Amino acid sequence: MKKDFYEILGVSKSADASAIKKAYRKKAIEFHPDKNPGDKVAEEKFKEAAEAYEVLGDPDKKAKYDQFGHQAFDGSGGFGGHHMNMDDIFSQFGDIFGGGFGGFGGGGSRGGVRRPKGSNLRIKVKLTLEEIANGVEKKVKVKRKVQAPGVSYKTCSTCNGQGQVMRVTNTILGRMQSATTCPSCGGSGQILDKKPSQADTQGMIVEDETVSIKIPAGVVDGMQLKVSNKGNDAPGSNSVPGDLIVAIEELEHEFLKREGENLHYDLYISFPEAILGVSKDIDAVNGKVRIKLEEGIQSGKILRLKGKGIPSINGYGSGDLLVHVNVWTPKTLNKEQKQFFEKNLEDENFSPSPEKSDKSFFEKVKDMFS
């Protein structure tokens, strides 16, 4: 079971962005590989801290994590800091260290060379309520920029592959030396060498690729999932692909209405069915469910079917299916039917006689939302 991200960084849920960044920097320096050479435990803690900061350091991801926990990212190609190497981490968070450890700081990876990362791709996936309730694996076709076959890159002559150039400036305090990103290669340490005819000026082409996306049960409309390394490639032999961002769109169901993890179903029955009682089949997200309505059931009755709603994305069980009973009053009657009701108009069996246990409309609404 994964550790809580707030616990890893040692901050509370109310911590602001500045406090989170400060806490991550403290942990990263404590477990930095340059400070703990050959220490596998320190390396794991270093990666844990990077994974926690990747989420908590992003306002949108933090909000999703606060609402859904690890399930907001797991099972969908999420960050997974333990599966990244050190260069991956420093390419994303190198500025945190401010050049404080030999070669890892500033540029983002060893030797000051920054690993270029490709741009992200964004798609929208439409899901039925049944797919949301059960989880689903979707295969989608995306157009990705990838390095063209036969393309090659060579060491940048401006920075000699270091990704940085040194500049010397004269100040009132004397000559000051500083490192800046190489203007020729953008910090990657490489420039284009051989370019195939079909490639663009960066040695890239566009290809169609079918990507498999595992979507966990319980996602909500508007939620975004990330499939790592399925965005656009970046130029250079040491580059890192971008990510594929998947936005969830929930399709409206014909009969069921969703409210969080609960589902609502309007069941209409006839007047004779309400009087005599009847069994009915209800369309639930996992197939049909048969319910039995007792004799004399009243319109407005709400039947709660436990666990027949949407699973919690955090794995805390499932919501309920709330069946709202509506007795349909016929608008037209033939002569014989009309005479029957006229004859029984004053009959005490047809006179409203609610019991104390029968809840009012407002009480039912209150129960429904509690």
C-alpha positions as CSV (number, residue, x, y, z in Angstrom):
1,M,0.0,0.0,0.0
2,K,1.4,3.4,-1.0
3,K,2.3,5.9,1.7
4,D,0.4,9.1,2.1
5,F,2.1,11.9,0.0
6,Y,1.6,14.4,2.8
7,E,3.3,12.0,5.3
8,I,6.2,11.5,2.9
9,L,6.9,15.2,2.7
10,G,6.0,15.8,6.4
11,V,3.4,18.5,5.8
12,S,-0.3,18.9,6.6
13,K,-3.1,19.0,4.0
14,S,-3.5,22.7,4.7
15,A,0.1,23.4,3.6
16,D,0.5,26.0,0.8
17,A,2.6,25.6,-2.3
18,S,5.6,27.3,-0.7
19,A,5.6,25.0,2.3
20,I,5.3,21.9,0.1
21,K,8.2,23.0,-2.1
22,K,10.3,23.8,0.9
23,A,9.5,20.4,2.5
24,Y,10.3,18.6,-0.8
25,R,13.7,20.4,-1.1
26,K,14.6,19.4,2.4
27,K,13.8,15.8,1.8
28,A,15.5,15.8,-1.6
29,I,18.7,17.2,-0.1
30,E,18.6,14.8,2.8
31,F,18.3,11.7,0.5
32,H,20.2,13.1,-2.5
33,P,22.2,10.4,-4.3
34,D,25.4,12.6,-4.1
35,K,25.0,12.8,-0.4
36,N,24.2,9.1,0.0
37,P,26.3,7.3,-2.6
38,G,25.3,3.6,-3.0
39,D,22.5,3.9,-0.4
40,K,19.5,2.1,-1.9
41,V,17.2,3.1,1.0
42,A,18.0,6.7,0.5
43,E,17.5,6.4,-3.2
44,E,14.0,5.0,-2.6
45,K,13.1,7.8,-0.2
46,F,14.5,10.3,-2.8
47,K,12.1,8.8,-5.4
48,E,9.2,8.7,-3.0
49,A,9.7,12.4,-2.2
50,A,9.8,13.2,-6.0
51,E,6.6,11.3,-6.6
52,A,4.9,13.1,-3.7
53,Y,6.0,16.5,-4.9
54,E,5.0,15.7,-8.6
55,V,1.4,15.5,-7.3
56,L,1.3,17.9,-4.4
57,G,3.3,20.6,-6.2
58,D,0.7,20.8,-8.9
59,P,-2.6,22.5,-7.8
60,D,-4.8,20.5,-10.1
61,K,-3.2,17.2,-9.2
62,K,-3.2,18.1,-5.5
63,A,-7.0,18.8,-5.7
64,K,-7.6,15.4,-7.3
65,Y,-5.4,13.6,-4.8
66,D,-7.2,15.3,-1.9
67,Q,-10.5,14.1,-3.3
68,F,-9.6,10.6,-4.6
69,G,-6.3,9.7,-3.1
70,H,-3.8,7.5,-5.0
71,Q,-6.7,6.1,-7.2
72,A,-6.8,9.4,-9.0
73,F,-3.5,8.4,-10.7
74,D,-2.8,4.7,-10.1
75,G,-3.8,2.1,-12.7
76,S,-3.8,4.8,-15.4
77,G,-0.2,5.3,-16.3
78,G,0.3,7.8,-13.5
79,F,3.6,9.3,-12.4
80,G,5.1,6.4,-10.5
81,G,8.3,7.9,-9.2
82,H,9.8,4.5,-8.3
83,H,9.8,3.6,-12.0
84,M,11.8,6.7,-13.1
85,N,15.5,6.9,-13.1
86,M,17.4,9.8,-11.6
87,D,17.7,11.7,-14.8
88,D,13.9,11.7,-15.2
89,I,13.5,13.2,-11.8
90,F,16.1,15.8,-12.2
91,S,14.8,16.7,-15.6
92,Q,11.5,17.7,-14.0
93,F,12.6,19.1,-10.6
94,G,16.3,20.1,-11.1
95,D,15.5,23.8,-10.3
96,I,14.5,22.8,-6.8
97,F,18.2,22.1,-5.9
98,G,19.6,25.3,-7.3
99,G,22.8,23.7,-8.3
100,G,23.7,22.6,-4.8
101,F,25.0,19.2,-5.7
102,G,27.8,18.5,-8.2
103,G,26.2,18.4,-11.6
104,F,22.7,17.5,-10.6
105,G,21.4,21.0,-10.1
106,G,20.2,23.7,-12.4
107,G,20.3,21.9,-15.7
108,G,18.3,18.9,-14.5
109,S,20.5,15.9,-14.7
110,R,24.1,14.6,-14.6
111,G,26.8,16.9,-15.9
112,G,24.3,19.8,-16.1
113,V,22.7,18.4,-19.3
114,R,19.0,18.8,-19.4
115,R,17.0,15.9,-20.8
116,P,14.5,17.5,-23.2
117,K,10.9,16.4,-22.6
118,G,8.3,16.3,-25.4
119,S,5.0,18.1,-25.3
120,N,1.9,16.5,-23.8
121,L,-1.0,15.3,-25.8
122,R,-4.6,15.7,-24.6
123,I,-7.6,13.6,-25.6
124,K,-11.2,13.1,-24.3
125,V,-12.6,9.7,-23.7
126,K,-16.4,9.2,-23.4
127,L,-17.6,6.5,-21.0
128,T,-21.0,5.0,-20.3
129,L,-22.2,4.7,-16.7
130,E,-21.7,0.9,-17.0
131,E,-18.1,1.4,-18.0
132,I,-17.5,3.9,-15.1
133,A,-19.1,1.4,-12.6
134,N,-17.0,-1.6,-13.7
135,G,-13.8,0.0,-14.9
136,V,-12.7,-0.4,-18.5
137,E,-9.6,-0.6,-20.8
138,K,-9.9,1.7,-23.8
139,K,-7.8,1.6,-26.9
140,V,-7.5,4.9,-28.6
141,K,-5.6,6.1,-31.7
142,V,-3.4,9.2,-31.2
143,K,-1.2,11.1,-33.6
144,R,2.3,11.4,-31.9
145,K,5.4,13.2,-33.0
146,V,8.2,10.7,-33.0
147,Q,11.8,10.8,-34.1
148,A,12.1,9.8,-37.7
149,P,13.8,6.5,-38.6
150,G,17.4,7.3,-39.5
151,V,17.6,10.6,-37.7
152,S,20.8,11.2,-35.7
153,Y,22.1,13.8,-33.4
154,K,25.6,15.0,-32.5
155,T,27.3,16.7,-29.6
156,C,26.6,20.4,-29.6
157,S,29.8,22.3,-30.5
158,T,28.8,25.4,-28.6
159,C,28.7,23.8,-25.2
160,N,30.6,20.5,-26.0
161,G,27.6,18.5,-24.8
162,Q,27.4,20.1,-21.4
163,G,24.1,21.9,-22.0
164,Q,25.5,25.0,-20.4
165,V,27.9,27.8,-21.4
166,M,29.9,29.9,-19.0
167,R,29.6,33.6,-19.1
168,V,31.9,36.1,-17.4
169,T,30.7,39.6,-16.5
170,N,32.5,42.5,-15.0
171,T,30.8,43.9,-11.9
172,I,31.8,46.4,-9.1
173,L,32.7,43.4,-7.1
174,G,35.0,42.0,-9.8
175,R,34.6,39.4,-12.5
176,M,31.6,37.1,-12.0
177,Q,31.2,33.8,-13.7
178,S,27.8,32.2,-14.2
179,A,26.4,29.2,-16.1
180,T,23.5,29.7,-18.6
181,T,21.5,27.3,-20.8
182,C,23.2,26.8,-24.1
183,P,21.5,28.9,-26.8
184,S,22.3,26.4,-29.6
185,C,21.0,23.2,-28.2
186,G,18.6,24.5,-25.5
187,G,20.4,22.6,-22.8
188,S,20.2,19.1,-24.3
189,G,23.8,19.0,-25.3
190,Q,22.9,17.8,-28.8
191,I,22.0,19.2,-32.1
192,L,20.6,17.6,-35.3
193,D,23.2,15.7,-37.4
194,K,21.3,13.7,-40.1
195,K,17.8,14.5,-41.1
196,P,15.6,12.1,-43.2
197,S,13.8,13.8,-46.1
198,Q,10.4,13.3,-44.6
199,A,11.3,14.7,-41.1
200,D,10.8,18.3,-40.0
201,T,13.5,20.7,-38.9
202,Q,13.9,18.8,-35.6
203,G,14.0,15.4,-37.1
204,M,10.4,14.5,-36.2
205,I,7.5,12.9,-38.0
206,V,3.9,12.3,-37.1
207,E,2.7,8.7,-36.6
208,D,-0.6,7.1,-35.6
209,E,-0.3,4.9,-32.5
210,T,-2.9,2.8,-30.6
211,V,-2.6,3.4,-26.9
212,S,-4.2,1.2,-24.3
213,I,-5.7,3.1,-21.3
214,K,-6.8,1.4,-18.1
215,I,-9.5,3.4,-16.5
216,P,-10.4,2.5,-12.9
217,A,-14.0,2.2,-11.7
218,G,-15.5,5.2,-10.1
219,V,-14.0,8.0,-12.2
220,V,-16.0,11.2,-12.5
221,D,-16.8,13.6,-15.3
222,G,-13.9,16.0,-15.9
223,M,-11.3,13.9,-14.2
224,Q,-7.9,13.7,-15.9
225,L,-5.7,10.6,-16.1
226,K,-2.1,10.5,-17.3
227,V,-0.5,7.9,-19.4
228,S,3.2,8.4,-19.1
229,N,5.5,8.7,-22.1
230,K,2.7,8.5,-24.7
231,G,2.9,12.2,-25.7
232,N,5.1,13.7,-28.3
233,D,8.8,12.8,-28.5
234,A,11.5,15.4,-28.2
235,P,14.6,15.7,-30.4
236,G,17.8,14.2,-29.1
237,S,19.1,10.7,-28.2
238,N,18.7,11.5,-24.4
239,S,15.2,13.0,-24.6
240,V,12.0,12.0,-22.7
241,P,8.6,11.7,-24.4
242,G,5.7,13.8,-23.1
243,D,2.6,12.4,-21.5
244,L,-0.9,11.6,-22.8
245,I,-3.5,13.5,-20.7
246,V,-6.9,11.7,-20.8
247,A,-10.0,13.8,-19.8
248,I,-13.1,11.7,-18.8
249,E,-16.5,12.6,-20.2
250,E,-19.5,10.8,-18.7
251,L,-22.3,10.0,-21.1
252,E,-25.9,10.4,-19.8
253,H,-27.7,7.2,-19.0
254,E,-31.2,6.6,-20.4
255,F,-32.7,5.7,-17.0
256,L,-30.2,6.2,-14.2
257,K,-29.1,9.5,-12.8
258,R,-25.8,9.8,-10.9
259,E,-25.3,11.7,-7.7
260,G,-21.7,11.0,-6.5
261,E,-21.5,7.3,-5.8
262,N,-25.3,6.9,-5.6
263,L,-27.7,6.3,-8.5
264,H,-31.3,7.3,-8.8
265,Y,-34.0,5.4,-10.8
266,D,-37.6,6.7,-11.4
267,L,-39.9,3.7,-11.4
268,Y,-43.5,4.3,-12.7
269,I,-46.2,1.8,-11.7
270,S,-49.9,1.7,-12.5
271,F,-52.7,2.3,-9.9
272,P,-53.7,-1.4,-9.9
273,E,-50.0,-2.4,-9.4
274,A,-49.7,-0.1,-6.4
275,I,-52.8,-1.6,-4.9
276,L,-52.1,-5.2,-5.5
277,G,-48.3,-5.2,-5.2
278,V,-46.0,-6.3,-8.0
279,S,-42.4,-7.4,-8.8
280,K,-40.4,-5.2,-11.2
281,D,-37.0,-5.5,-13.0
282,I,-34.8,-2.5,-12.5
283,D,-31.9,-1.6,-14.9
284,A,-28.8,-1.3,-12.7
285,V,-25.2,-0.8,-13.9
286,N,-24.4,-4.4,-13.3
287,G,-27.5,-5.9,-15.0
288,K,-31.1,-6.2,-14.0
289,V,-32.3,-6.3,-10.4
290,R,-35.7,-7.6,-9.4
291,I,-37.5,-5.8,-6.6
292,K,-40.8,-6.6,-4.9
293,L,-43.3,-3.8,-4.2
294,E,-45.7,-4.6,-1.3
295,E,-49.4,-4.1,-1.6
296,G,-50.6,-0.6,-1.1
297,I,-47.2,1.0,-1.8
298,Q,-47.4,4.8,-1.9
299,S,-46.2,7.2,-4.6
300,G,-43.0,8.8,-3.5
301,K,-41.7,5.8,-1.7
302,I,-37.9,5.4,-2.0
303,L,-36.4,2.0,-2.0
304,R,-32.6,1.8,-1.2
305,L,-30.7,-1.0,-2.8
306,K,-27.4,-1.2,-0.9
307,G,-24.2,-1.4,-2.9
308,K,-25.9,-1.2,-6.3
309,G,-24.4,2.2,-7.2
310,I,-21.0,3.4,-8.3
311,P,-17.8,2.0,-6.7
312,S,-15.7,4.5,-4.7
313,I,-12.6,5.4,-6.7
314,N,-10.7,5.1,-3.4
315,G,-11.8,1.5,-2.9
316,Y,-14.2,2.2,0.0
317,G,-17.2,0.1,-1.2
318,S,-20.0,1.2,-3.5
319,G,-22.8,3.7,-3.4
320,D,-26.5,2.7,-3.4
321,L,-29.3,2.6,-6.0
322,L,-32.3,4.6,-4.9
323,V,-35.5,3.6,-6.6
324,H,-38.2,6.3,-6.5
325,V,-41.7,4.9,-6.8
326,N,-44.2,6.9,-8.8
327,V,-47.8,5.8,-9.0
328,W,-49.2,6.8,-12.5
329,T,-52.7,8.2,-12.4
330,P,-54.6,7.6,-15.7
331,K,-55.7,10.7,-17.5
332,T,-58.6,9.1,-19.3
333,L,-61.1,6.4,-18.3
334,N,-63.9,4.6,-20.1
335,K,-67.4,4.8,-18.8
336,E,-67.2,1.6,-16.7
337,Q,-63.9,2.5,-15.1
338,K,-65.2,6.0,-14.3
339,Q,-68.3,4.5,-12.7
340,F,-66.2,2.2,-10.5
341,F,-64.2,5.1,-9.0
342,E,-67.3,7.3,-8.7
343,K,-69.0,4.5,-6.7
344,N,-65.9,4.2,-4.4
345,L,-65.3,7.9,-4.1
346,E,-66.5,8.0,-0.5
347,D,-65.2,4.5,0.4
348,E,-63.0,4.7,3.4
349,N,-60.5,2.3,1.8
350,F,-59.8,5.0,-0.8
351,S,-59.5,7.9,1.7
352,P,-56.0,9.1,2.4
353,S,-54.8,7.9,5.8
354,P,-51.1,8.3,6.2
355,E,-49.5,6.6,9.2
356,K,-47.0,8.3,11.5
357,S,-44.2,6.2,10.0
358,D,-45.0,7.6,6.6
359,K,-42.5,10.4,6.0
360,S,-43.3,13.8,4.4
361,F,-41.8,14.9,1.1
362,F,-39.3,17.1,2.9
363,E,-38.2,14.3,5.2
364,K,-37.6,12.0,2.3
365,V,-35.5,14.7,0.6
366,K,-33.5,15.1,3.8
367,D,-32.9,11.4,4.1
368,M,-31.9,11.2,0.5
369,F,-29.1,13.7,0.9
370,S,-27.9,12.5,4.3
